[in-house]
């Protein structure tokens, strides 16, 4: 029976003790499962054997088994006998996990020879707390097809094949490596070891021929007793190795040990020609990564592309010079939290040849929390990094120079000792030209990135005072992004003289927390910055100007200054910023044709944001935000000249936000055309002195913003004045504004022909929203009208406007304490009925003085009204009638 069964799964059976019971040949003929391919056994707490058999018959059972998965069988001690193993000629996948009493996977009874499992490809064993070994006995194992081994959470396991059959406990296998001459693994490609707490070695000095010759990945984690990965004579077998990752191995001192008796035979030719990634994390006793005792040999790792070293506190350098020369393809280097590292590249007793190219393909360098690192490289080398995109240096408080030629020397394992290194930084890069492509630089407590030292810059420590970060010694022709954060001593970025084309491709500059910085650079830098798209400057307490006007040849540049590709400008928390723009020659228009967004916040010495000469030159501005600038009196000043009436100020503006500007009086100090067809948001909050949007007489003078306040009336003459304004969708949130009336001057021409939604909230002093005479085009597209918390409002909609609200769909009026009428003074020529054909929702809530919806004898017809709410309106006396019907 069961002769054709292919898949067998037995789970959650508390009484099962074995799968098959075989005592003699007749039993074997009856009870074998010749066609079973997949066997899954789980949660069988009483199962002690797969089958009960001590004779030679079991090899016939399960002879076609491909996959075996066993889990949570807590009474199992041994999984297979040698006879049972012989039936597994088709086994491809073996998984065993969470069997609490299991001590061995295979156990043989003193047989010699070799058992071959020709098809086995994958072995995964996990959470076997009592497992001592994979195979117990003198029989050798050969797995010609096995390409992956994963062993996790087997704290007592030390050896893969244990030929010592004594049952003396754990002491019988002390000091034995995991893999010895008893196991052949010629096709193994990946080895994962995690949580083998008793493991103290991986490879024996003697192994079968070709074992591990195809290994590509080794990942070792949480092996607290492991001292190294293996002897150095293993390296010739590991020429296919691509990835080494070692993590959380507290005792590990070396990657490969140098103690082999024939070490000199191998040291001259050691290399891992296919190694691509090396990751070393939390190895507190690691003393050295490389085998570097013979400094005249160059250790070649021609494909090594990425190295990450973290929390390796006994290392004093990452690369000796002999290795640094041998990693020509290195692209990513990360070194974090290594407390003893003094240099990234040491000299191991020899100087680098000046022609040596160190890391010529490097793209990214990240150095963080290295409190004792002093330099990147201890000896002279060429740092020509044409591909570098990211250089990040954080919390490296002693780092004074990128390359040192004199301050470090000696013969430690890194090849140097610290000797009288000055605490004053001599230069972040020294003596060597440096070429970088895209560099976000985050450097804390670093004073300079200038390239000078020795005889050429021998003024002493004081020589970097008032020197810019970049000078004529550094060429950065492809730099696209520059990020500077927390350079507390930085007082300048660019020198007046720079190499040709340096910074000519710069697109982004972001400067934060540079408390001594006075400006970004001289104005003669601007012709180089024609690709600049983003400027962001934040938390720079001393900054007074964006670009300085003090260059001796300033007049040569002022007439042609522009940043034609600038898109975003952000200035935040610059308490000493006196002016944004270079606006001392008002007759010149400064052009920023792509500038789309400006945000200015907490710049308390500014008195205006734009002089007129700049306001004319930003035709694509879409977003303007000005917050908490205590001295600003106008957004657009006149800098000594009137705007031409034909000038279009911000014709593409979509959003304006003005908040907490206690001294702002007007938006624009002189006459201009405000035709804002795209404006969607106008937000004015806590601007208590703002009386007019545009003023023609109340402000004048010659301050830096071009005006002084003179006899401004406290009574607001109109929120918008004299200029036609076209807005599509305007949520208006105005606090302490006294009037939003739409009327003015001779033309009376404030027009909202496309406005669809109007919300008025918390205008405590307003008694009327509209003048009785409004332009015919105004508010004809209004769909939603919301009025809330306007306690002095007496009436809402004048008759001249009501007749044009054919598109009104929703009317909401809430908490207007003095409101008596929604509409009044209906004119004779309106006819007997006022039709609001699209109105579907009316809400009148908490209007204690409301006496009637409208005055007059006319009636409304609302054929599409769906919802009418009237709440807390105690004075409502007149009935609402003639509403029409659907």
Helices and strands as residue ranges (DSSP letters): E 7-11, E 20-21, H 25-31, E 38-42, E 51-52, G 58-60, E 67-71, E 78-81, H 82-85, E 93-97, E 104-107, E 114-116, E 122-126, E 133-136, E 140-142, E 148-152, E 159-162, G 170-173, E 183-184, E 190-194, E 217-221, E 230-231, G 232-238, E 243-247, E 256-257, H 263-267, E 277-281, E 306-310, E 317-319, H 321-324, E 332-336, E 343-345, E 364-368, E 375-377, E 390-394, E 401-403, E 408-409, E 417-418, E 439-442, G 454-457, G 461-464, E 481-485, E 508-512, E 521-522, G 523-529, E 534-538, E 547-548, H 554-558, E 568-572, E 597-601, E 608-610, H 612-615, E 623-627, E 634-636, E 655-659, E 666-668, E 679-685, E 692-694, E 699-700, E 708-709, E 727-734, E 757-761, E 784-788, E 795-798, H 799-802, E 810-814, E 821-824, G 828-830, E 833-835, E 841-845, E 852-854, E 859-861, E 867-871
